[in-house]
Amino acid sequence: MVETKPVIFLIVGPTASGKTAVAIRAAKALDAEIISADSISVYRGMDIGSAKPTADEMEGVPHHLIDCAEIDDTSFNVAEYRRLAADKIREIRSRSKNVIIAGGTGLYVNSLVYPLNFSAAEPDFDRRRELEGIEAAESGALHRMLEAIDSASAARLHANDTKRIIRAIEVYERTGETLTSHGGDFANTRGEEIEFEPIIAGINMDRALLYRRIETRVDRMMEEGLLDEVDAILAKGYDPSLPALQGLGYKQLIMYRRGEISLDEAVELIKRDTRRFAKRQISWFKRDKRIRWFYADELGDRLADAVTEYFMTESNKEQKNVQ
């Protein structure tokens, strides 16, 4: 008998594509529990802006890695996510249940489906502050610096994405190799071998439809009280510069509360930045050829059933491999 790795199911894709609803329906059909792969949902008190499913929306399906960190917990990173997620996967499977990873944070997803080496470039906070000073003195300087050492990463990252640009420079300076050679954002073939066999479904749709869904979703978040949520966070004294508060919706509304832009401008910025984020997510996931794509606008009400059937078919293939 040939040994095989435990199978995990993943549902990925751009924001507002309907991943959560599909995951819940699939989980009910597959006797599975869901692990979130969303970098904002991990924070307590950031509910509306992260589109966390409510208890009613979960329909009794257990969800994990939601509300597992405080907003000012700056130590929570992709390595910590990977550790917690792997522990939870093992615990769920020990109860003879399936696991569905659902979310659009590419780094979190990659941490479970690619070999990783997190020790290759430990953070250098002094150097980060130095680089931040360079960017503050001359906007775009870091992007030009990255272009000179890793043109592929520079092409992938927006010039204003200072955090990831700094990380890419840091990886090069600490390891002598580019982030691209590491597989892009921490993945590399020399790292620790993955212990699970991933079966990945991607949710996508016509770009114009996706953008309309994003705009409708932002309007709904505002109606549900996103500004009140931001006010409650600020009232607790959290530093607006915290990484958690750079998330979509929070950053722009904090700008409004600071008097830098009007409320209408903030809402339009959220919509614009979310559209751009969705485009980057699609580009990110399209690189993984293991992903089977399902188009919501083509499948309609059959979307969740199609994804579930795919998971079952591929899982049965894996089971046959061990016989």
C-alpha positions as CSV (number, residue, x, y, z in Angstrom):
1,M,0.0,0.0,0.0
2,V,1.3,3.4,-1.0
3,E,1.2,6.1,1.7
4,T,-0.4,9.4,0.9
5,K,-0.7,12.7,2.6
6,P,-4.0,13.8,4.2
7,V,-6.2,15.6,1.7
8,I,-7.3,19.2,2.4
9,F,-9.8,21.1,0.2
10,L,-9.2,24.8,-0.5
11,I,-11.5,27.4,-2.0
12,V,-9.6,30.5,-3.2
13,G,-10.2,33.5,-5.4
14,P,-10.8,37.3,-5.3
15,T,-12.7,39.2,-2.7
16,A,-16.5,39.3,-3.1
17,S,-16.6,36.2,-5.4
18,G,-18.7,34.2,-3.0
19,K,-16.1,31.9,-1.5
20,T,-17.7,31.8,2.0
21,A,-21.1,30.7,0.8
22,V,-19.6,28.0,-1.5
23,A,-17.4,26.8,1.4
24,I,-20.3,26.5,3.8
25,R,-22.4,24.5,1.3
26,A,-19.5,22.3,0.4
27,A,-18.7,21.7,4.1
28,K,-22.2,20.6,4.8
29,A,-22.1,18.1,1.9
30,L,-18.6,16.8,2.8
31,D,-18.9,16.7,6.6
32,A,-16.1,19.3,6.8
33,E,-15.1,22.2,9.0
34,I,-13.8,25.5,7.6
35,I,-10.5,27.2,8.3
36,S,-10.4,30.8,7.3
37,A,-7.5,32.1,5.1
38,D,-8.2,35.8,5.6
39,S,-5.6,38.1,7.1
40,I,-8.1,40.5,8.5
41,S,-10.6,38.0,9.9
42,V,-8.0,36.8,12.4
43,Y,-8.4,40.1,14.4
44,R,-11.1,40.5,17.0
45,G,-13.4,43.5,16.5
46,M,-12.8,43.7,12.8
47,D,-16.0,42.1,11.7
48,I,-17.8,44.1,9.0
49,G,-14.8,45.2,7.0
50,S,-13.5,41.7,6.9
51,A,-16.9,40.3,5.9
52,K,-16.7,37.6,8.6
53,P,-19.7,35.3,8.3
54,T,-22.3,35.7,11.1
55,A,-23.4,32.8,13.2
56,D,-26.5,32.5,11.1
57,E,-24.5,32.6,7.9
58,M,-22.3,29.8,9.1
59,E,-25.4,27.5,9.3
60,G,-23.9,25.4,12.0
61,V,-20.6,24.7,10.2
62,P,-17.6,25.3,12.6
63,H,-15.2,28.0,11.4
64,H,-11.7,28.3,12.7
65,L,-8.8,30.9,12.8
66,I,-11.3,33.8,13.1
67,D,-10.9,36.2,16.0
68,C,-7.7,34.6,17.1
69,A,-5.5,37.8,17.5
70,E,-5.9,41.2,19.0
71,I,-5.7,44.2,16.7
72,D,-2.4,45.3,18.2
73,D,-0.8,41.9,18.0
74,T,2.0,42.7,15.5
75,S,3.6,39.3,16.0
76,F,0.8,37.5,14.1
77,N,2.3,36.6,10.7
78,V,2.1,34.0,8.0
79,A,4.4,31.6,9.9
80,E,2.0,31.8,12.9
81,Y,-1.0,31.3,10.7
82,R,0.6,28.2,9.2
83,R,1.4,26.8,12.6
84,L,-2.2,27.3,13.9
85,A,-3.8,26.1,10.7
86,A,-1.7,23.0,10.5
87,D,-2.5,22.2,14.1
88,K,-6.2,22.7,13.5
89,I,-6.2,20.6,10.3
90,R,-4.6,17.7,12.3
91,E,-7.2,18.1,15.1
92,I,-10.2,18.2,12.7
93,R,-9.0,15.2,10.8
94,S,-8.4,13.3,14.0
95,R,-12.2,13.5,14.4
96,S,-12.6,11.9,11.0
97,K,-13.9,15.1,9.5
98,N,-12.8,16.9,6.3
99,V,-11.2,20.3,6.1
100,I,-11.9,23.2,3.8
101,I,-9.6,26.2,3.7
102,A,-11.5,29.2,2.4
103,G,-10.1,32.7,1.8
104,G,-8.3,35.1,-0.4
105,T,-5.0,35.8,1.4
106,G,-2.5,34.3,-1.0
107,L,0.3,34.1,1.6
108,Y,-1.8,32.2,4.0
109,V,-2.9,29.8,1.3
110,N,0.6,29.3,0.0
111,S,1.8,28.6,3.5
112,L,-0.2,25.4,3.4
113,V,0.3,24.3,-0.2
114,Y,3.9,25.0,-0.8
115,P,7.1,24.0,0.9
116,L,8.2,27.0,3.0
117,N,11.4,28.2,4.7
118,F,10.5,30.9,7.2
119,S,14.0,31.1,8.7
120,A,15.6,32.2,5.4
121,A,15.0,35.8,6.1
122,E,14.2,36.8,9.7
123,P,12.8,40.3,10.1
124,D,15.3,43.1,10.6
125,F,13.3,45.9,12.2
126,D,16.1,48.4,12.2
127,R,16.6,48.0,8.5
128,R,12.9,48.2,8.0
129,R,12.8,51.6,9.7
130,E,15.7,52.8,7.6
131,L,13.9,51.8,4.4
132,E,10.7,53.5,5.6
133,G,12.7,56.6,6.1
134,I,14.1,56.4,2.5
135,E,10.6,56.1,1.2
136,A,9.3,58.9,3.3
137,A,12.0,61.2,1.9
138,E,11.4,60.2,-1.7
139,S,8.2,58.5,-2.7
140,G,8.8,55.6,-5.0
141,A,12.5,55.2,-4.1
142,L,12.0,51.7,-2.7
143,H,10.1,50.5,-5.7
144,R,13.0,51.7,-7.9
145,M,15.5,50.0,-5.6
146,L,13.5,46.7,-5.8
147,E,13.4,47.0,-9.6
148,A,17.2,47.0,-9.7
149,I,17.5,43.8,-7.7
150,D,14.2,41.9,-8.4
151,S,12.4,43.2,-11.5
152,A,9.8,40.4,-11.3
153,S,8.7,41.3,-7.8
154,A,8.8,45.0,-8.7
155,A,6.4,44.3,-11.6
156,R,4.1,42.4,-9.3
157,L,4.0,44.9,-6.5
158,H,2.4,48.3,-6.7
159,A,4.7,51.2,-6.0
160,N,2.6,52.2,-3.0
161,D,2.7,48.7,-1.4
162,T,5.6,49.7,0.8
163,K,5.2,46.9,3.3
164,R,5.7,44.1,0.7
165,I,8.4,46.1,-1.2
166,I,10.4,46.3,2.0
167,R,10.0,42.6,2.7
168,A,11.2,41.8,-0.9
169,I,14.3,44.0,-0.3
170,E,14.8,42.4,3.1
171,V,14.7,38.9,1.7
172,Y,17.4,39.9,-0.9
173,E,19.6,41.6,1.6
174,R,19.4,38.8,4.2
175,T,19.7,35.8,1.9
176,G,21.4,37.1,-1.2
177,E,18.6,35.8,-3.3
178,T,15.5,37.5,-4.7
179,L,12.0,36.9,-3.4
180,T,11.1,35.6,-6.9
181,S,13.7,32.9,-6.6
182,H,12.1,31.9,-3.3
183,G,8.9,31.3,-5.3
184,G,7.4,34.7,-4.4
185,D,6.6,35.6,-0.9
186,F,8.2,33.0,1.3
187,A,7.6,29.9,-0.9
188,N,10.7,27.9,-1.9
189,T,11.4,24.3,-2.8
190,R,14.1,24.0,-0.2
191,G,11.8,24.6,2.7
192,E,9.9,22.2,5.0
193,E,7.8,19.7,3.0
194,I,4.1,20.3,3.1
195,E,2.2,17.5,5.0
196,F,-1.1,17.8,3.2
197,E,-2.3,17.0,-0.3
198,P,-4.2,20.1,-1.5
199,I,-7.2,20.0,-3.8
200,I,-7.9,23.6,-4.8
201,A,-10.9,25.2,-6.3
202,G,-10.8,28.8,-7.5
203,I,-13.9,31.0,-7.7
204,N,-14.0,33.7,-10.4
205,M,-16.4,35.5,-12.6
206,D,-16.6,38.1,-15.3
207,R,-14.5,41.1,-14.2
208,A,-17.2,43.7,-14.7
209,L,-19.6,41.6,-12.6
210,L,-17.0,41.1,-9.9
211,Y,-16.4,44.9,-9.7
212,R,-20.1,45.5,-9.4
213,R,-20.3,43.0,-6.6
214,I,-17.4,44.7,-4.9
215,E,-19.1,48.1,-5.1
216,T,-22.4,46.7,-3.8
217,R,-20.6,44.9,-1.0
218,V,-18.9,48.1,0.1
219,D,-22.2,50.0,0.1
220,R,-23.7,47.2,2.2
221,M,-20.8,47.3,4.7
222,M,-21.3,51.0,5.1
223,E,-25.1,50.4,5.7
224,E,-24.2,47.7,8.3
225,G,-22.1,50.1,10.3
226,L,-18.5,49.9,9.1
227,L,-17.8,53.5,10.1
228,D,-19.2,52.8,13.6
229,E,-16.8,49.7,13.8
230,V,-13.9,51.9,12.9
231,D,-14.9,54.5,15.5
232,A,-15.1,51.8,18.1
233,I,-11.6,50.6,17.3
234,L,-10.2,54.1,17.4
235,A,-12.0,54.8,20.7
236,K,-10.0,51.9,22.3
237,G,-6.8,53.8,21.5
238,Y,-5.4,51.6,18.8
239,D,-2.6,53.1,16.8
240,P,-4.0,53.7,13.2
241,S,-0.6,52.7,11.8
242,L,-1.0,49.1,13.1
243,P,-0.7,46.6,10.3
244,A,-4.3,45.3,11.0
245,L,-5.7,48.8,10.4
246,Q,-4.2,49.0,7.0
247,G,-6.9,46.6,5.8
248,L,-9.3,47.7,3.1
249,G,-12.1,49.8,4.5
250,Y,-10.3,50.6,7.8
251,K,-7.5,52.6,6.4
252,Q,-9.7,54.7,4.2
253,L,-12.2,55.5,6.9
254,I,-9.4,56.4,9.3
255,M,-8.3,58.9,6.7
256,Y,-11.8,60.3,6.8
257,R,-11.8,60.5,10.6
258,R,-8.5,62.4,10.4
259,G,-10.1,64.9,8.1
260,E,-7.8,64.0,5.2
261,I,-10.7,63.2,2.8
262,S,-14.5,63.4,2.8
263,L,-16.7,60.4,3.6
264,D,-17.8,60.1,-0.1
265,E,-14.1,60.1,-1.1
266,A,-13.3,57.4,1.5
267,V,-16.1,55.1,0.2
268,E,-14.9,55.6,-3.4
269,L,-11.3,54.9,-2.3
270,I,-12.5,51.6,-0.6
271,K,-14.2,50.6,-3.8
272,R,-11.2,51.5,-6.0
273,D,-8.7,49.9,-3.8
274,T,-10.8,46.7,-3.4
275,R,-11.1,46.4,-7.2
276,R,-7.3,46.7,-7.5
277,F,-6.9,44.2,-4.7
278,A,-9.2,41.7,-6.4
279,K,-7.2,42.0,-9.6
280,R,-4.0,41.3,-7.7
281,Q,-5.6,38.2,-6.1
282,I,-6.6,36.8,-9.4
283,S,-3.1,37.3,-10.8
284,W,-1.7,35.7,-7.7
285,F,-3.8,32.5,-7.8
286,K,-3.6,32.2,-11.6
287,R,0.0,31.3,-11.1
288,D,-0.9,28.0,-9.4
289,K,-1.7,25.5,-12.1
290,R,-3.2,23.1,-9.6
291,I,-6.2,25.3,-9.2
292,R,-9.4,24.2,-11.0
293,W,-11.4,27.4,-11.8
294,F,-15.1,27.7,-11.5
295,Y,-16.9,30.7,-12.9
296,A,-19.9,31.9,-10.8
297,D,-21.5,33.8,-13.7
298,E,-21.6,30.6,-15.8
299,L,-22.6,28.1,-13.1
300,G,-25.1,30.3,-11.2
301,D,-26.9,28.3,-8.5
302,R,-24.9,25.2,-9.5
303,L,-21.6,26.7,-8.3
304,A,-21.4,25.1,-4.9
305,D,-22.5,21.7,-6.2
306,A,-19.9,21.8,-9.0
307,V,-17.1,22.6,-6.5
308,T,-18.3,19.9,-4.1
309,E,-18.4,17.3,-6.9
310,Y,-14.9,18.3,-7.9
311,F,-13.6,17.8,-4.4
312,M,-15.3,14.4,-4.1
313,T,-14.0,13.2,-7.5
314,E,-10.4,14.3,-6.8
315,S,-10.5,12.9,-3.2
316,N,-11.7,9.6,-4.5
317,K,-8.7,9.6,-6.9
318,E,-6.3,10.2,-4.1
319,Q,-7.9,7.3,-2.1
320,K,-7.4,4.9,-5.0
321,N,-3.7,5.9,-5.1
322,V,-3.2,4.4,-1.7
323,Q,-4.8,1.0,-2.5
